[in-house]
Amino acid sequence: MNGEVGFLDNVVNGFFKVETGQVVDTLVNMDEIGNDVGEKKGGAKKPNGQPSKNLMAERRRRKRLNDRLSMLRSIVPKISKMDRTSILGDTIDYMRELLDKIHRLQEEGMSENLNHIINLTPNSSKDLKPNQVIVRNPPKFDVERRNKDTRVEVCCTAKPGLLISTLSTLDALGLDIHQCVISCFNDFSFQASCYEVGEDRSHVSSEDVKQALFRNAGYGGRCL
């Protein structure tokens, strides 16, 4: 449940964030959204008929906003209307509902049951020190790149905030998530299809992405 809240918070990055129970608009002010209707005639294209850089940047911005709205529609179970304001409002209500559930579980002392990373047997438990645990699956970090498309697969020990930090790491590397499958049951599992954004961004190799995700998960050294 923590992972779901974190994922929603990251998807809505640019629309809002929740801090101490209050909703704060952070990325797009609604005046700017209102100005999305229509474009200035004359000056939208260069004299040779090619779209201007500003126009292309605006189209990319709109596409990213629409992609995030589509992702929210697929995640939030109850969407009252399909306009932007309703989608954001329903998402805020859903996040508050999830946060309330988390707080209730923590108050009831059930937060420990949300962590499924220990797999002990009667024999092995005798040999373990108090701070030692057995991870259910070995860590896995795979990155495959084809042109500007990148496939990322991560499976490792779950820890608080790992989902948000993973999304932030990919964003810092210039990778925008197109599709994503996440599981926080047992271990942390993350599979995503990304594409590279930014024409001026220097090329980042698969190995660079892999090592960055490895370090982000809290492992030392290099991922083999």
N, C-alpha and C positions, 0 to 999 in steps of 0.2 A: 504493500500500500504506500509506503514511503517512496518507492521507486516510481509509482504511478503519479503521485503528486509532483515529484521532481521532474518527470518527463513533461507533464502538462505545463509546469512553470517554465521550462526551457522552450517548449513550442510556442508559448504565448510571449516569449521574449520579444519585445518590440510592441506588445500591446499593453501588458500590465504586469504587476508583480504583487504578491501578498506579503505585507510586512506588519507584524503585530496586529493582525486582524483588520487592517485597513488596505484598501485597494489603491494602488498608485499607478497612474498612466506613465510609462517610461519611454516608449519607442516612437510611437506615432501619435501626434496630437490629432484630434478629430477634425480640426480645420484643414489639416493637410489631406486627410482622407476625403473630405468633401470636395477638395480641389481636383480629385482624380477624374471628375466627369469632364470630358472634352479636353482638347489641347488647343493652344493658340494656333490660329491659322496664319500661315506665312511665317517663316522662321523655324518651322518644325523640320524642314529639310534643308540640306545644303543646296547651293545653286546647281550642283550637278545631279540633283535628284536623290542623293544618298541621305538616309536619316542622320540627324545630328547626334553627337555623343550624348547630349542631354536627353534627347528623346529615347535613345536606346537604354540609357541608365534608368529612365522612368519606367520603361516597359519591364526591365529586369526587376525593379523594385515592386511593381504591381504583381508580377508573377510570384515573387517570394511571399508577398502578403497573401495572395490567393492560395498558394500551396499550404501555408500555415493554417488558413481558415479551413481548407479541406481536411487537413490532419486533425484539427479540433473537432470537426463534424464526425469524423470516424471514431474518435475516442470518447467524447462526451455522450453518455447514454440518452440524455433528454435534451433535445434541441427544439425550442418552441417555434422559432421562425428561422428562415435561411438568410436573413440580412446580417450584416457584420455586427451591429449593435446587439442583436439578440444572441448571436453565437458567443460573443465575448461575455455577455451577462450570464448566460447559462453555464459557461465554463467557470466563471468566478464562483457561482453558486455550488457547482460540483466540487471545486477545489476546497471550498469551505466545508462542505459535507465530509470530504475525505479527511481533512485536517481535524474536524471534530471527532471522527471515529478514531483517529490515531491518538488524540489526547485522552479519549475515554479508555482505550486499551492501555495506555501508559499509566493512567491513574489506577487501573485495576491490576496492575502488575503483570500484564500479558505481553508486554513488548518483547520479553525474552523469547516468546514463541514465534516471533517473526523472523528469527535468525536461524536458518537451517543449514549451517555449514559444518556441523559436527557429526561425524559418523563413527561412533565408538562400538567396539565389540567387548564382551566380558573379559577376554584375555588381554586385549590391548589397553583397556582402561586402567589396569593395574600398573602398567609400565609408564604411563603418562605423568608428567609433572603437572601441577595445578594450572599453569599458563599455557600448556600445550593442547593443540586440537589436531584432529585429522581432517583434512580437506577431502570432500567427497570426490571431486574430480581434479586432475592436475590442471594448472592454468594453461590456457590456449589463447594465442594472439596471432591471427592470420589476416593479412592484408594483400589484396590482389588488385592491381591497377591495369586498366585498359584505356589508353588515351586519357580522357578526362573523367572516366567512370571508375569508381573505386568501391570494392566490396570489402567490408570490415566484419570480422567475427572475433568476439572476445568471450572467453569463459574463464572466470576466476573467482576467488573468494569474495563474497559480498561484504561491503562495508558502507557505512552511512555516507551519503553524498557522492557515491561513485558514479551514478548515472549522470548527474549534472556535470561533474568534472569531466566525464568522458565526452559528453556533447560539447562542452566548452573547448576541450582539446582539439576535437575535429574541426570546430569552427575556427580556432586559431590557426590551424593548418590550411585553411582555405577550402574546406570540404563541407558542402551543404547536403544535409540528409534528404534523400528523396523517399526512401522507404525504410522502415525500421521495425524490428521485432525484439521485444525485451522480456526477459523473465528474471524475477528476483526470488523464485522458489528454489530452495536448496542453495546453489551457487548463483552468482551474477552471470547472466547470459545476455549477450548483445550482438545482434546481427543487423547490419545496415548497408543500404546501397546509397552511395554518395556520388556527387559530381563536383568537379572543381569549379570554383567561381573566382572571378577577378582576372582580368586580362593581363595585368601587370605583375601578378603574383608569380614568384619564381617557382619552378617545378620542385615538388617535394616527392621523394622516392617512396616506394612501398616500405622500405626498411626504416626510413625516418618516421613514417606514421606508426609503424609497429612498435618501435622503441619508445615513442612518445606515449602511446597507450600503455605500454608496459610500465613505464615510470609513473604514469598517472594512477595506475592501480596499486601503487605502493611497493613495487618490487625493486630491489637493488640490482646493480650490474646490468647486463644486457640480456635481452630475450633471444634465445637460440632458435 
